[in-house]
Amino acid sequence: MSDYLIRATAFQGKVRAFAADTRRLVEELRRRHDTTPTATAALGRTATASAMMGAMLKGEEKLTVQIKGGGPIGQIVADANARGEVRGYVDNPHVDLPLNAIGKLDVAGAVGTDGFLNIIKDLGLKDPYRGSVPLVSGELAEDFTYYFAKSEQTPSAVALGVLVDIDRTVKAAGGFIIQLLPGLSDGEITSIEAELAKLPPVTTLLDRGESVEAILATLLPDVQVLGRMELRFQCQCSKERVERTLISLGRDELASILEEDGKAELVCHFCNETYHFDHNDLEQLLRQI
């Protein structure tokens, strides 16, 4: 069974909700980047949020999430689009910290709180939409909650989680976003908040075998699922794109690489694929300039 997310509404359309099971996606990111458990949790939470935000887009629209908190993990980047394709990386995949005060992976310590959460949306317009908020906790779910409230003026509850097994593989991963739309009464808001307060961590529920549909039904008794979309890791890199990057260096720089090294090796940040160019490859590229 593949990863997926659902879109839903509740309270007669006054609540919009998204929920995602991302275990395979996060495991693929862990495998490609050889992340430590703490880095896996940070990258997995970011990728899960990005996947759900991608589901808010349409057509060929896409977005990039950048988190720069000043912590030892460095920058976290994730891309997602409206087709459920997600990719991501962290600057330091091998960051390793002791467990935090409550015995959990210290994501906030790795991410830091001295920085910003940036969202860049390519909506097919002349200029991309850019939103930015200061990090408030570094645990990431709270930071995305703050982003929705301050940058998009949409009160939201965001839950994100990654459960790492003893062998460092991803045992469970997922999350949800519940957005309160105009028209909700104070009583309805209070009832939603009460259910959120009682809910165990999302990865606890997923690890028990509960579906994302069941999790939303617990929070929103009248929830109506509108659609389901598969999620998967997908990078946009290719040999042709990397060739264009080398050509963009210009004749002098490319000739210098050919003369000094006789070959080139480029690694994609997002998927860790390595592209090799030997002497003949570089000569052919030079002829195109």
C-alpha positions as CSV (number, residue, x, y, z in Angstrom):
1,M,0.0,0.0,0.0
2,S,1.4,3.4,-1.0
3,D,1.5,6.6,1.0
4,Y,-1.5,8.8,0.6
5,L,-3.3,11.8,1.9
6,I,-7.0,12.7,2.1
7,R,-8.8,16.0,1.8
8,A,-11.9,16.5,3.9
9,T,-14.4,18.9,5.3
10,A,-16.5,19.0,8.5
11,F,-19.0,21.2,10.4
12,Q,-21.0,21.9,7.2
13,G,-17.9,23.1,5.3
14,K,-16.7,25.4,8.0
15,V,-13.6,23.2,8.7
16,R,-11.1,22.0,6.0
17,A,-8.8,19.1,6.8
18,F,-5.9,17.2,5.3
19,A,-4.3,14.1,6.8
20,A,-1.4,12.1,5.4
21,D,0.4,8.8,6.0
22,T,4.0,9.3,4.8
23,R,6.0,6.4,6.2
24,R,7.4,5.2,2.9
25,L,8.2,8.7,1.7
26,V,10.1,9.6,4.8
27,E,11.9,6.2,4.8
28,E,13.0,6.9,1.2
29,L,14.3,10.3,2.3
30,R,16.1,8.6,5.2
31,R,17.6,6.0,2.9
32,R,18.8,8.5,0.2
33,H,20.3,10.9,2.7
34,D,21.5,8.5,5.4
35,T,19.9,10.7,8.1
36,T,20.3,10.1,11.8
37,P,17.1,9.6,13.7
38,T,16.9,13.3,14.7
39,A,17.5,14.5,11.1
40,T,15.0,11.9,9.9
41,A,12.4,13.3,12.2
42,A,13.1,16.9,11.2
43,L,13.1,16.2,7.5
44,G,10.1,13.8,7.7
45,R,8.0,16.4,9.6
46,T,8.9,19.0,7.0
47,A,8.2,16.7,4.0
48,T,4.8,15.7,5.5
49,A,3.7,19.3,6.0
50,S,4.9,20.1,2.5
51,A,2.9,17.2,1.0
52,M,-0.3,18.4,2.6
53,M,0.4,22.0,1.6
54,G,1.0,20.8,-1.9
55,A,-2.4,19.2,-1.9
56,M,-3.8,22.7,-1.3
57,L,-2.5,23.7,-4.8
58,K,-3.8,22.8,-8.2
59,G,-2.6,22.0,-11.7
60,E,1.1,22.6,-12.2
61,E,1.5,24.8,-9.1
62,K,4.2,23.8,-6.6
63,L,5.9,25.1,-3.4
64,T,9.2,25.1,-1.6
65,V,9.5,25.0,2.2
66,Q,12.7,26.4,3.7
67,I,13.5,26.2,7.4
68,K,16.6,28.0,8.7
69,G,16.7,27.9,12.4
70,G,20.4,28.4,13.2
71,G,20.7,24.9,14.6
72,P,23.3,22.2,13.8
73,I,21.1,20.6,11.2
74,G,21.4,23.7,9.0
75,Q,18.8,24.4,6.4
76,I,15.8,22.0,5.8
77,V,14.3,22.2,2.3
78,A,11.3,20.4,0.9
79,D,9.5,20.7,-2.5
80,A,5.9,19.5,-3.2
81,N,3.3,19.9,-5.9
82,A,-0.4,19.3,-6.5
83,R,0.3,15.8,-7.8
84,G,1.6,14.4,-4.5
85,E,5.3,14.5,-5.5
86,V,7.7,15.4,-2.7
87,R,11.4,15.7,-2.3
88,G,13.7,17.2,0.4
89,Y,17.1,17.4,2.1
90,V,18.9,18.8,5.1
91,D,22.3,20.4,5.1
92,N,23.6,18.1,7.9
93,P,22.0,14.7,7.7
94,H,24.3,13.3,10.3
95,V,23.4,15.7,13.1
96,D,23.2,13.7,16.3
97,L,21.9,15.0,19.6
98,P,21.0,13.4,23.0
99,L,17.3,12.9,23.6
100,N,15.5,16.0,25.0
101,A,14.2,16.5,28.5
102,I,11.1,14.3,27.9
103,G,13.1,11.5,26.3
104,K,12.2,12.3,22.7
105,L,14.3,13.1,19.6
106,D,15.5,16.7,20.1
107,V,14.2,18.1,16.8
108,A,14.0,21.6,18.2
109,G,17.7,21.4,19.3
110,A,18.7,20.3,15.8
111,V,16.6,22.9,14.0
112,G,17.1,25.8,16.3
113,T,14.7,28.7,16.9
114,D,16.8,31.6,15.7
115,G,15.5,31.9,12.2
116,F,12.5,31.6,9.9
117,L,10.1,29.3,8.1
118,N,9.8,30.4,4.5
119,I,7.2,29.3,2.0
120,I,7.7,30.0,-1.7
121,K,4.7,29.1,-4.0
122,D,5.0,29.0,-7.8
123,L,1.4,29.7,-8.8
124,G,2.2,30.3,-12.5
125,L,2.3,34.0,-12.1
126,K,5.1,36.4,-13.0
127,D,6.5,36.4,-9.4
128,P,6.2,33.6,-6.8
129,Y,4.3,34.1,-3.6
130,R,6.6,34.3,-0.6
131,G,5.5,34.0,3.0
132,S,7.8,34.0,6.0
133,V,7.4,33.8,9.8
134,P,9.9,33.5,12.7
135,L,10.3,30.0,14.1
136,V,8.4,29.8,17.4
137,S,9.5,26.3,18.7
138,G,11.7,24.5,16.2
139,E,9.5,21.4,16.7
140,L,8.0,22.3,13.3
141,A,4.2,21.5,13.8
142,E,3.9,24.6,16.0
143,D,5.9,26.6,13.4
144,F,3.6,25.6,10.6
145,T,0.6,26.4,12.8
146,Y,2.0,29.9,13.4
147,Y,2.7,30.3,9.6
148,F,-0.9,29.6,8.7
149,A,-2.2,32.0,11.4
150,K,0.2,34.9,10.6
151,S,1.0,34.6,6.9
152,E,-2.3,33.1,5.5
153,Q,-4.6,34.3,8.2
154,T,-6.2,30.9,8.6
155,P,-6.4,29.5,12.2
156,S,-5.1,25.9,11.9
157,A,-4.1,22.9,14.0
158,V,-1.0,21.1,12.6
159,A,0.2,17.7,13.9
160,L,3.4,16.1,12.5
161,G,5.2,13.1,13.6
162,V,8.0,10.6,12.7
163,L,8.5,7.4,14.7
164,V,12.0,5.9,14.2
165,D,12.6,2.2,14.9
166,I,15.6,0.8,16.8
167,D,17.3,0.0,13.5
168,R,16.9,3.7,12.4
169,T,14.3,2.9,9.8
170,V,11.0,4.8,9.8
171,K,8.3,2.9,11.6
172,A,5.5,5.5,11.2
173,A,5.2,9.0,9.8
174,G,2.3,11.3,9.0
175,G,0.3,14.2,10.2
176,F,-2.8,16.4,9.7
177,I,-3.8,20.0,9.2
178,I,-7.2,21.2,10.4
179,Q,-8.2,24.7,9.3
180,L,-11.0,26.7,10.8
181,L,-12.9,28.7,8.3
182,P,-15.3,31.6,8.8
183,G,-18.7,30.8,10.4
184,L,-17.6,28.5,13.2
185,S,-19.3,29.2,16.5
186,D,-17.3,29.5,19.8
187,G,-18.9,26.2,20.9
188,E,-17.8,24.4,17.8
189,I,-14.2,25.7,18.1
190,T,-14.2,24.6,21.8
191,S,-15.3,21.1,20.9
192,I,-12.6,20.8,18.2
193,E,-9.9,22.0,20.7
194,A,-11.1,19.5,23.3
195,E,-10.8,16.6,20.9
196,L,-7.3,17.8,19.8
197,A,-6.2,18.0,23.4
198,K,-7.2,14.3,24.0
199,L,-5.6,12.9,20.9
200,P,-2.5,10.8,21.3
201,P,0.5,11.6,19.1
202,V,-0.3,11.0,15.4
203,T,2.5,8.4,15.1
204,T,1.2,6.5,18.1
205,L,-2.1,6.1,16.2
206,L,-0.5,5.2,12.9
207,D,1.8,2.7,14.6
208,R,-1.3,1.1,16.1
209,G,-2.6,0.6,12.6
210,E,-5.2,3.4,12.5
211,S,-5.8,5.0,9.2
212,V,-5.7,8.8,8.6
213,E,-9.5,8.6,7.9
214,A,-10.0,7.2,11.4
215,I,-7.8,9.8,12.9
216,L,-9.8,12.6,11.3
217,A,-13.1,10.9,12.3
218,T,-12.0,11.0,15.9
219,L,-11.4,14.7,15.8
220,L,-14.3,15.7,13.5
221,P,-17.3,13.4,14.0
222,D,-19.1,14.6,10.8
223,V,-16.0,14.5,8.6
224,Q,-16.6,14.0,4.9
225,V,-13.7,12.8,2.8
226,L,-13.6,14.6,-0.5
227,G,-10.6,13.0,-2.2
228,R,-7.6,10.8,-1.8
229,M,-4.2,11.3,-3.4
230,E,-1.1,9.0,-3.5
231,L,2.2,10.5,-2.2
232,R,5.6,9.6,-3.4
233,F,9.2,10.7,-3.5
234,Q,10.0,12.3,-6.9
235,C,13.0,14.3,-7.8
236,Q,13.1,16.5,-10.9
237,C,16.8,16.1,-11.6
238,S,18.1,14.4,-14.7
239,K,21.3,14.0,-16.7
240,E,20.0,16.6,-19.2
241,R,19.4,19.2,-16.4
242,V,22.8,18.6,-15.0
243,E,24.3,19.0,-18.5
244,R,22.6,22.4,-18.8
245,T,24.1,23.3,-15.4
246,L,27.6,22.5,-16.6
247,I,27.0,24.4,-19.9
248,S,25.8,27.4,-17.9
249,L,29.3,27.6,-16.3
250,G,30.6,29.0,-19.6
251,R,33.3,27.9,-22.0
252,D,36.3,29.1,-19.9
253,E,35.1,27.4,-16.7
254,L,34.2,24.2,-18.4
255,A,37.5,24.1,-20.3
256,S,39.3,24.6,-17.1
257,I,37.5,21.6,-15.5
258,L,38.4,19.5,-18.5
259,E,42.1,20.5,-18.5
260,E,42.6,20.2,-14.7
261,D,40.4,17.3,-13.8
262,G,39.4,15.7,-17.0
263,K,36.0,14.8,-15.5
264,A,33.2,16.1,-13.4
265,E,30.9,14.7,-10.8
266,L,27.8,16.5,-9.6
267,V,25.4,15.3,-6.8
268,C,21.8,16.4,-6.6
269,H,21.0,17.8,-3.1
270,F,17.4,16.5,-3.2
271,C,17.9,12.9,-4.1
272,N,21.7,12.3,-3.6
273,E,22.0,10.9,-7.2
274,T,25.5,11.3,-8.6
275,Y,26.0,12.3,-12.2
276,H,29.4,11.4,-13.8
277,F,30.9,13.2,-16.8
278,D,34.1,11.8,-18.3
279,H,36.6,13.5,-20.7
280,N,34.5,12.7,-23.8
281,D,31.3,14.0,-22.1
282,L,32.9,17.3,-21.2
283,E,34.3,17.7,-24.7
284,Q,30.9,17.2,-26.2
285,L,29.4,19.8,-23.8
286,L,32.1,22.3,-24.8
287,R,31.1,21.9,-28.5
288,Q,27.6,23.0,-27.5
289,I,28.8,26.4,-26.2
